[in-house]
Amino acid sequence: MQEGKRTGAPARLSAEQLGQLVIELNKGAEHHGFSGTVWTRPRINEVIRRFFGVSYDPSQVGRILKKVGWSRQLPQRKARQQDAQAVALWREQRLPELKKSEG
């Protein structure tokens, strides 16, 4: 038996293909026909399948993304473009009116 670290199955995407994948992902999800801008593992797997004819288990898509320097993004709690002043005004004026009509 050979000593050393197990390497597992050979990579199905070359370094060049991984680079091309990053280029395609940077074009955005909508560019590739998906609704909305969010990349999900199944969507990324679909892009990999279309361009390279290879399909991965969704758990492996995360490993590939980590390999090319992408990280999992968590949703923001509020919209980036949210107007803080408008929200404060709404809380002061409109919210109390809504609470009155409920009770």
N, CA, C and O of each residue as an XYZ file, in Angstrom:
412
protein
N       0.844     -1.186      0.000
C       0.000      0.000      0.000
C       0.882      1.239      0.000
O       1.887      1.291      0.708
N       0.515      2.212     -0.775
C       1.308      3.417     -0.935
C       1.069      4.363      0.242
O      -0.069      4.551      0.670
N       2.135      4.951      0.756
C       2.044      5.904      1.860
C       1.683      7.280      1.324
O       1.942      7.589      0.161
N       1.086      8.102      2.171
C       0.815      9.490      1.775
C      -0.648      9.827      1.793
O      -1.500      9.009      2.141
N      -0.911     11.020      1.420
C      -2.256     11.579      1.448
C      -3.080     11.062      0.272
O      -2.589     10.985     -0.854
N      -4.322     10.714      0.538
C      -5.221     10.312     -0.542
C      -5.648     11.543     -1.311
O      -5.924     12.587     -0.721
N      -5.704     11.424     -2.600
C      -6.056     12.577     -3.426
C      -7.496     12.536     -3.909
O      -8.011     13.553     -4.374
N      -8.154     11.396     -3.813
C      -9.530     11.287     -4.294
C      -9.581     11.216     -5.806
O      -8.576     10.979     -6.476
N     -10.765     11.425     -6.316
C     -10.972     11.363     -7.764
C     -10.295     12.550     -8.436
O     -10.190     13.625     -7.844
N      -9.840     12.363     -9.657
C      -9.227     13.481    -10.375
C     -10.251     14.589    -10.635
O     -11.444     14.324    -10.790
N      -9.777     15.804    -10.679
C     -10.659     16.951    -10.920
C     -11.312     16.835    -12.289
O     -10.662     16.463    -13.265
N     -12.592     17.154    -12.356
C     -13.298     17.080    -13.634
C     -13.198     18.388    -14.409
O     -13.449     18.416    -15.614
N     -12.830     19.480    -13.720
C     -12.631     20.766    -14.387
C     -11.173     21.159    -14.266
O     -10.597     21.101    -13.180
N     -10.580     21.557    -15.367
C      -9.187     21.999    -15.366
C      -9.095     23.403    -14.765
O     -10.112     24.066    -14.563
N      -7.887     23.842    -14.487
C      -7.667     25.190    -13.969
C      -8.194     26.227    -14.966
O      -8.765     27.244    -14.573
N      -7.997     25.960    -16.240
C      -8.494     26.873    -17.287
C     -10.021     26.945    -17.257
O     -10.600     28.026    -17.375
N     -10.663     25.799    -17.100
C     -12.125     25.764    -17.040
C     -12.638     26.475    -15.784
O     -13.662     27.156    -15.837
N     -11.941     26.326    -14.664
C     -12.332     27.025    -13.444
C     -12.250     28.536    -13.654
O     -13.112     29.280    -13.187
N     -11.221     28.982    -14.351
C     -11.088     30.398    -14.673
C     -12.232     30.878    -15.538
O     -12.763     31.968    -15.327
N     -12.614     30.070    -16.511
C     -13.738     30.412    -17.386
C     -15.040     30.441    -16.590
O     -15.903     31.282    -16.841
N     -15.185     29.528    -15.634
C     -16.376     29.502    -14.788
C     -16.511     30.818    -14.023
O     -17.603     31.383    -13.954
N     -15.427     31.303    -13.458
C     -15.453     32.564    -12.721
C     -15.872     33.708    -13.640
O     -16.662     34.565    -13.245
N     -15.352     33.723    -14.845
C     -15.726     34.759    -15.820
C     -17.235     34.706    -16.073
O     -17.904     35.739    -16.090
N     -17.756     33.511    -16.265
C     -19.189     33.356    -16.529
C     -20.022     33.765    -15.320
O     -21.045     34.431    -15.478
N     -19.606     33.381    -14.122
C     -20.360     33.735    -12.922
C     -20.347     35.245    -12.693
O     -21.333     35.813    -12.224
N     -19.244     35.884    -13.021
C     -19.158     37.340    -12.863
C     -20.113     38.081    -13.798
O     -20.430     39.246    -13.557
N     -20.569     37.426    -14.851
C     -21.544     38.041    -15.758
C     -22.918     38.146    -15.100
O     -23.764     38.921    -15.548
N     -23.141     37.379    -14.050
C     -24.395     37.439    -13.306
C     -25.363     36.335    -13.665
O     -25.331     35.775    -14.761
N     -26.231     36.039    -12.703
C     -27.212     34.971    -12.884
C     -28.220     35.309    -13.977
O     -28.617     34.439    -14.753
N     -28.632     36.574    -14.036
C     -29.618     36.962    -15.051
C     -29.061     36.817    -16.463
O     -29.798     36.476    -17.388
N     -27.765     37.073    -16.633
C     -27.122     36.905    -17.940
C     -27.274     35.471    -18.440
O     -27.345     35.223    -19.643
N     -27.322     34.538    -17.502
C     -27.419     33.120    -17.859
C     -28.862     32.616    -17.861
O     -29.106     31.409    -17.888
N     -29.824     33.560    -17.830
C     -31.225     33.182    -17.969
C     -31.967     32.896    -16.680
O     -33.105     32.429    -16.720
N     -31.353     33.163    -15.536
C     -32.022     32.923    -14.268
C     -32.758     34.182    -13.825
O     -32.344     35.297    -14.142
N     -33.831     33.998    -13.105
C     -34.602     35.122    -12.583
C     -33.956     35.603    -11.293
O     -33.780     34.820    -10.360
N     -33.601     36.876    -11.231
C     -32.948     37.419    -10.040
C     -31.439     37.315    -10.146
O     -30.898     36.669    -11.043
N     -30.771     37.972     -9.201
C     -29.315     38.076     -9.266
C     -28.576     37.092     -8.371
O     -27.346     37.072     -8.355
N     -29.309     36.284     -7.632
C     -28.690     35.397     -6.652
C     -28.164     34.129     -7.317
O     -28.862     33.477     -8.094
N     -26.909     33.795     -6.990
C     -26.342     32.520     -7.430
C     -26.623     31.487     -6.353
O     -26.335     31.716     -5.178
N     -27.182     30.357     -6.744
C     -27.374     29.230     -5.845
C     -26.518     28.079     -6.372
O     -26.084     28.095     -7.524
N     -26.285     27.102     -5.536
C     -25.491     25.949     -5.988
C     -26.127     25.255     -7.189
O     -25.415     24.928     -8.138
N     -27.442     25.017     -7.184
C     -28.034     24.387     -8.380
C     -27.865     25.242     -9.640
O     -27.643     24.703    -10.724
N     -27.967     26.563     -9.509
C     -27.782     27.425    -10.680
C     -26.346     27.346    -11.186
O     -26.111     27.254    -12.391
N     -25.404     27.381    -10.277
C     -23.995     27.295    -10.673
C     -23.721     25.944    -11.316
O     -22.995     25.854    -12.306
N     -24.300     24.902    -10.752
C     -24.133     23.568    -11.323
C     -24.691     23.523    -12.743
O     -24.125     22.857    -13.610
N     -25.795     24.226    -12.985
C     -26.380     24.284    -14.324
C     -25.429     24.977    -15.298
O     -25.282     24.530    -16.436
N     -24.785     26.057    -14.869
C     -23.814     26.755    -15.723
C     -22.639     25.829    -16.024
O     -22.173     25.766    -17.162
N     -22.162     25.117    -15.018
C     -21.058     24.160    -15.214
C     -21.467     23.096    -16.232
O     -20.691     22.740    -17.118
N     -22.693     22.595    -16.093
C     -23.175     21.553    -17.016
C     -23.274     22.093    -18.446
O     -22.859     21.424    -19.392
N     -23.821     23.298    -18.602
C     -23.976     23.882    -19.949
C     -22.629     24.107    -20.635
O     -22.459     23.783    -21.811
N     -21.675     24.663    -19.889
C     -20.404     25.049    -20.502
C     -19.407     23.897    -20.614
O     -18.638     23.834    -21.574
N     -19.416     22.989    -19.640
C     -18.356     21.980    -19.599
C     -18.870     20.544    -19.672
O     -18.071     19.607    -19.706
N     -20.200     20.355    -19.696
C     -20.758     19.013    -19.820
C     -20.523     18.133    -18.614
O     -20.515     16.907    -18.727
N     -20.331     18.748    -17.462
C     -20.064     18.011    -16.230
C     -21.084     18.442    -15.195
O     -21.433     19.620    -15.120
N     -21.570     17.493    -14.387
C     -22.511     17.830    -13.333
C     -21.934     17.411    -11.987
O     -21.273     16.378    -11.878
N     -22.185     18.213    -10.974
C     -21.685     17.936     -9.634
C     -22.830     17.823     -8.646
O     -23.918     18.353     -8.874
N     -22.578     17.133     -7.557
C     -23.487     17.154     -6.420
C     -23.428     18.573     -5.843
O     -22.350     19.165     -5.796
N     -24.566     19.129     -5.402
C     -24.551     20.499     -4.874
C     -23.510     20.742     -3.773
O     -22.972     21.844     -3.669
N     -23.226     19.742     -2.967
C     -22.217     19.915     -1.912
C     -20.829     20.153     -2.514
O     -19.998     20.836     -1.916
N     -20.587     19.597     -3.678
C     -19.295     19.769     -4.325
C     -19.176     21.123     -5.024
O     -18.067     21.618     -5.228
N     -20.305     21.719     -5.390
C     -20.281     23.044     -6.011
C     -19.687     24.049     -5.019
O     -18.902     24.913     -5.409
N     -20.055     23.937     -3.753
C     -19.482     24.817     -2.731
C     -17.973     24.662     -2.636
O     -17.261     25.651     -2.462
N     -17.483     23.456     -2.747
C     -16.043     23.199     -2.700
C     -15.341     23.845     -3.892
O     -14.257     24.411     -3.752
N     -15.963     23.755     -5.056
C     -15.399     24.369     -6.264
C     -15.332     25.884     -6.101
O     -14.326     26.508     -6.439
N     -16.412     26.471     -5.579
C     -16.442     27.924     -5.396
C     -15.353     28.377     -4.434
O     -14.698     29.395     -4.657
N     -15.168     27.620     -3.370
C     -14.114     27.956     -2.404
C     -12.745     27.896     -3.080
O     -11.875     28.726     -2.817
N     -12.567     26.918     -3.942
C     -11.307     26.736     -4.653
C     -10.966     27.934     -5.544
O      -9.795     28.271     -5.716
N     -12.005     28.579     -6.113
C     -11.767     29.729     -7.000
C     -11.882     31.068     -6.267
O     -11.844     32.129     -6.889
N     -12.024     31.006     -4.934
C     -12.014     32.227     -4.135
C     -13.362     32.876     -3.899
O     -13.421     34.005     -3.411
N     -14.442     32.194     -4.232
C     -15.770     32.729     -3.962
C     -16.211     32.223     -2.599
O     -15.873     31.105     -2.211
N     -16.961     33.034     -1.873
C     -17.460     32.611     -0.573
C     -18.974     32.699     -0.549
O     -19.582     33.414     -1.346
N     -19.558     31.983      0.352
C     -21.004     31.997      0.508
C     -21.433     33.364      1.025
O     -20.856     33.891      1.976
N     -22.432     33.919      0.401
C     -22.927     35.238      0.805
C     -24.240     35.069      1.545
O     -25.122     34.328      1.113
N     -24.356     35.768      2.665
C     -25.594     35.743      3.419
C     -26.436     36.946      3.029
O     -25.897     38.010      2.724
N     -27.758     36.783      3.036
C     -28.604     37.909      2.665
C     -28.473     39.056      3.662
O     -28.268     38.838      4.857
N     -28.593     40.269      3.157
C     -28.553     41.434      4.030
C     -29.900     41.577      4.716
O     -30.931     41.188      4.169
N     -29.882     42.134      5.909
C     -31.105     42.307      6.673
C     -31.954     43.450      6.139
O     -33.172     43.444      6.319
N     -31.346     44.419      5.495
C     -32.117     45.517      4.915
C     -31.539     45.857      3.549
O     -30.385     45.552      3.247
N     -32.354     46.486      2.747
C     -31.914     46.856      1.412
C     -30.812     47.900      1.490
O     -30.880     48.813      2.312
N     -29.801     47.774      0.646
C     -28.708     48.741      0.613
C     -29.193     50.133      0.251
O     -28.674     51.129      0.755
N     -30.179     50.200     -0.614
C     -30.651     51.482     -1.093
C     -31.717     52.090     -0.180
O     -32.300     53.123     -0.511
N     -31.975     51.456      0.968
C     -33.018     51.931      1.874
C     -32.717     53.342      2.390
O     -31.589     53.645      2.780
N     -33.722     54.177      2.386
C     -33.611     55.561      2.843
C     -33.935     55.595      4.341
O     -35.098     55.451      4.721
N     -32.933     55.781      5.188
C     -33.110     55.754      6.636
C     -34.084     56.830      7.106
O     -34.870     56.602      8.026
N     -34.034     57.985      6.484
C     -34.929     59.070      6.868
C     -36.387     58.719      6.571
O     -37.271     58.979      7.387
N     -36.627     58.138      5.420
C     -37.983     57.747      5.043
C     -38.510     56.654      5.970
O     -39.691     56.655      6.315
N     -37.652     55.729      6.375
C     -38.051     54.659      7.280
C     -38.417     55.249      8.640
O     -39.438     54.878      9.219
N     -37.593     56.168      9.155
C     -37.862     56.801     10.451
C     -39.196     57.548     10.408
O     -39.991     57.466     11.345
N     -39.431     58.260      9.337
C     -40.679     58.999      9.180
C     -41.865     58.042      9.148
O     -42.889     58.302      9.781
N     -41.735     56.940      8.418
C     -42.797     55.928      8.331
C     -43.089     55.356      9.711
O     -44.249     55.186     10.085
N     -42.022     55.055     10.478
C     -42.208     54.499     11.830
C     -42.922     55.487     12.746
O     -43.755     55.094     13.562
N     -42.598     56.752     12.611
C     -43.194     57.771     13.475
C     -44.642     58.080     13.110
O     -45.467     58.312     13.994
N     -44.957     58.086     11.822
C     -46.278     58.540     11.392
C     -47.207     57.402     10.971
O     -48.316     57.283     11.492
N     -46.775     56.593     10.061
C     -47.667     55.577      9.476
C     -47.854     54.362     10.379
O     -48.970     53.855     10.494
N     -46.804     53.889     11.016
C     -46.893     52.686     11.846
C     -47.901     52.857     12.981
O     -48.716     51.957     13.187
N     -47.890     53.957     13.725
C     -48.892     54.119     14.785
C     -50.323     54.084     14.241
O     -51.222     53.555     14.895
N     -50.537     54.648     13.043
C     -51.855     54.613     12.418
C     -52.291     53.175     12.117
O     -53.446     52.799     12.316
N     -51.342     52.398     11.637
C     -51.649     50.986     11.321
C     -51.969     50.211     12.594
O     -52.878     49.380     12.614
N     -51.215     50.489     13.654
C     -51.467     49.771     14.926
C     -52.833     50.142     15.498
O     -53.512     49.291     16.071
N     -53.243     51.404     15.351
C     -54.553     51.846     15.837
C     -55.668     51.104     15.111
O     -56.649     50.686     15.726
N     -55.513     50.944     13.810
C     -56.571     50.299     13.012
C     -56.670     48.799     13.297
O     -57.707     48.188     13.041
N     -55.596     48.204     13.826
C     -55.619     46.772     14.171
C     -56.397     46.542     15.452
O     -57.106     45.544     15.581
N     -56.269     47.453     16.393
C     -56.805     47.252     17.740
C     -58.153     47.721     17.899
O     -58.721     47.611     18.985
